[in-house]
Amino acid sequence: VHTPLSGSTPPCLGPHPPVWACSAGPAPIPVRRSPTDSAPPAAQAEARMEAAVFILSLLDCCALIFLAVYFIITLSDLECDYINARACCSKLNKWVLPELVSHSVVTILMLVSLHWFILLLNLPIAAWNLYRYFSVPSGNVGVFDPTEIHNRGLLKTHMKEAMIKLGFHLLCFFIYLYSMILALIND
């Protein structure tokens, strides 16, 4: 409270007012709001769902990368004669169906969440995995058959396929990582 002295002007109104006389306290700190702060709850739920889709896709892609590396290591062990064809094929055949299911889950997630570019990116590999799984000849043990893996250059073909899948899953990893970060920032 300011009480004027005998005919003097208040200190705040003078030519050079003291700081203590005019300050009203610290300046307010501006609050940065995200775009979804004022968004309705349905939009916030949609943003969270999109982030969850990309987090699941990223985890699934990590598993597929490790599986592709496992295929490459096992096939190179067979190529160098560290293991025999029967052991190699039994190791690889038990991971063919989990690979198929895992990649199909990512493809279906992208279809349901309407991410068309990523769906179109995943469709050829998913179709190839389905074709390969369902076109196994009736006499073979599985996709990797110990009696035929050394014939007709199948070992090199399987190795090339595993390398292509590794490159594809690495590309998808960075796409999912970017999309996940974008979805989390927008959330």
C-alpha positions as CSV (number, residue, x, y, z in Angstrom):
1,V,0.0,0.0,0.0
2,H,1.4,3.4,-1.0
3,T,0.7,6.4,1.2
4,P,1.5,9.6,-0.6
5,L,3.9,11.9,1.3
6,S,3.2,15.6,1.4
7,G,2.3,16.3,-2.2
8,S,4.8,13.9,-3.8
9,T,3.9,11.5,-6.7
10,P,3.8,7.8,-6.1
11,P,7.2,6.1,-6.8
12,C,5.7,4.1,-9.7
13,L,4.6,7.2,-11.6
14,G,7.9,9.1,-11.4
15,P,10.4,9.4,-14.2
16,H,12.6,6.5,-13.0
17,P,10.5,4.4,-10.7
18,P,12.3,1.9,-8.4
19,V,11.9,-1.7,-9.3
20,W,10.4,-2.6,-6.0
21,A,7.6,-0.1,-6.4
22,C,6.2,-1.3,-9.7
23,S,6.9,-5.1,-9.8
24,A,3.8,-7.2,-9.5
25,G,5.8,-10.5,-8.9
26,P,7.5,-12.8,-11.3
27,A,6.4,-13.0,-14.8
28,P,4.1,-15.9,-15.6
29,I,5.8,-18.8,-17.4
30,P,4.1,-19.6,-20.7
31,V,2.5,-23.1,-20.7
32,R,3.2,-25.1,-23.9
33,R,0.2,-27.2,-24.8
34,S,0.2,-30.2,-27.0
35,P,-2.2,-30.4,-30.0
36,T,-4.3,-33.0,-28.2
37,D,-4.8,-31.1,-24.9
38,S,-8.0,-29.6,-26.2
39,A,-8.9,-32.6,-28.4
40,P,-11.9,-34.7,-27.5
41,P,-11.3,-38.0,-25.7
42,A,-12.0,-40.0,-28.9
43,A,-9.1,-38.3,-30.7
44,Q,-6.8,-38.9,-27.7
45,A,-7.7,-42.5,-27.6
46,E,-7.1,-42.8,-31.4
47,A,-3.6,-41.2,-30.9
48,R,-2.8,-43.6,-28.1
49,M,-4.0,-46.6,-30.2
50,E,-1.8,-45.5,-33.1
51,A,1.2,-45.3,-30.7
52,A,0.3,-48.8,-29.3
53,V,0.2,-50.2,-32.9
54,F,3.6,-48.9,-33.7
55,I,5.1,-50.1,-30.4
56,L,3.8,-53.6,-31.0
57,S,5.0,-53.5,-34.6
58,L,8.4,-52.4,-33.4
59,L,8.7,-55.2,-30.9
60,D,7.5,-57.7,-33.5
61,C,10.0,-56.4,-36.0
62,C,12.8,-56.8,-33.4
63,A,11.8,-60.5,-33.0
64,L,11.8,-60.9,-36.8
65,I,15.3,-59.3,-37.1
66,F,16.7,-61.7,-34.5
67,L,15.0,-64.6,-36.3
68,A,16.5,-63.6,-39.7
69,V,19.9,-63.4,-38.1
70,Y,19.3,-66.9,-36.5
71,F,18.4,-68.2,-40.0
72,I,21.6,-66.7,-41.5
73,I,23.8,-68.1,-38.8
74,T,22.3,-71.6,-39.0
75,L,22.5,-71.7,-42.7
76,S,26.1,-70.5,-42.7
77,D,26.9,-73.2,-40.2
78,L,25.5,-75.8,-42.6
79,E,27.5,-74.2,-45.4
80,C,30.7,-74.5,-43.4
81,D,29.8,-78.1,-42.3
82,Y,29.7,-77.2,-38.6
83,I,26.3,-79.0,-38.4
84,N,24.6,-81.6,-40.6
85,A,21.7,-81.0,-42.9
86,R,19.2,-82.8,-40.7
87,A,20.0,-80.8,-37.6
88,C,20.0,-77.5,-39.5
89,C,16.6,-78.2,-41.2
90,S,15.0,-79.3,-37.9
91,K,16.2,-76.1,-36.2
92,L,15.0,-73.9,-39.0
93,N,11.6,-75.6,-39.7
94,K,10.4,-75.1,-36.1
95,W,10.8,-71.3,-36.6
96,V,9.0,-71.0,-40.0
97,L,5.5,-71.0,-38.6
98,P,6.3,-68.4,-35.8
99,E,7.9,-66.2,-38.5
100,L,4.8,-66.5,-40.6
101,V,2.4,-65.7,-37.7
102,S,4.6,-62.8,-36.5
103,H,4.8,-61.1,-39.9
104,S,1.0,-61.7,-40.5
105,V,0.2,-60.0,-37.2
106,V,2.1,-56.9,-38.3
107,T,0.4,-56.9,-41.7
108,I,-3.1,-57.3,-40.1
109,L,-2.2,-54.5,-37.6
110,M,-1.4,-52.2,-40.4
111,L,-4.6,-53.1,-42.3
112,V,-6.8,-52.5,-39.2
113,S,-5.1,-49.2,-38.4
114,L,-5.3,-48.0,-42.0
115,H,-1.6,-47.4,-42.6
116,W,-1.8,-48.2,-46.3
117,F,1.8,-47.5,-47.2
118,I,3.2,-49.8,-44.5
119,L,0.6,-52.4,-45.4
120,L,1.7,-52.4,-49.0
121,L,5.3,-52.6,-47.9
122,N,4.6,-55.7,-45.8
123,L,2.2,-57.5,-48.2
124,P,4.9,-59.0,-50.6
125,I,6.9,-60.6,-47.8
126,A,3.7,-61.8,-46.0
127,A,2.5,-63.3,-49.3
128,W,5.9,-64.9,-49.9
129,N,5.9,-66.5,-46.5
130,L,2.4,-67.8,-47.0
131,Y,3.3,-69.2,-50.4
132,R,6.5,-70.8,-49.2
133,Y,4.7,-72.4,-46.2
134,F,1.7,-73.8,-48.2
135,S,3.7,-75.0,-51.2
136,V,5.9,-77.5,-49.4
137,P,5.9,-80.8,-51.4
138,S,4.1,-83.7,-49.8
139,G,7.2,-85.8,-49.2
140,N,9.3,-83.0,-47.6
141,V,9.8,-82.5,-43.9
142,G,9.1,-78.8,-44.1
143,V,10.2,-75.6,-45.9
144,F,13.8,-76.7,-45.2
145,D,14.2,-80.3,-46.3
146,P,17.5,-82.1,-45.4
147,T,17.5,-84.3,-48.5
148,E,17.1,-81.3,-50.9
149,I,18.9,-78.4,-49.2
150,H,22.2,-79.2,-51.0
151,N,20.5,-79.9,-54.4
152,R,20.0,-77.2,-57.0
153,G,21.6,-74.5,-55.0
154,L,18.8,-74.4,-52.4
155,L,21.3,-73.5,-49.7
156,K,22.4,-70.4,-51.5
157,T,18.7,-69.5,-52.3
158,H,17.7,-69.9,-48.6
159,M,20.7,-67.8,-47.6
160,K,19.8,-65.1,-50.1
161,E,16.2,-65.1,-48.9
162,A,17.3,-64.7,-45.2
163,M,19.6,-61.8,-46.2
164,I,16.8,-60.1,-48.1
165,K,14.4,-60.5,-45.1
166,L,17.0,-59.1,-42.7
167,G,17.4,-56.0,-44.9
168,F,13.6,-55.7,-45.2
169,H,13.1,-56.0,-41.4
170,L,15.9,-53.5,-40.7
171,L,14.1,-51.0,-43.0
172,C,10.8,-51.7,-41.4
173,F,12.4,-51.3,-37.9
174,F,13.4,-47.7,-38.7
175,I,10.0,-46.9,-40.3
176,Y,8.2,-48.3,-37.2
177,L,10.6,-46.4,-34.9
178,Y,10.0,-43.1,-36.7
179,S,6.2,-43.7,-36.8
180,M,6.2,-44.6,-33.1
181,I,8.1,-41.4,-32.2
182,L,5.8,-39.4,-34.3
183,A,2.7,-41.0,-32.8
184,L,4.0,-40.4,-29.2
185,I,4.8,-36.8,-29.9
186,N,1.3,-36.2,-31.3
187,D,-0.1,-38.0,-28.3
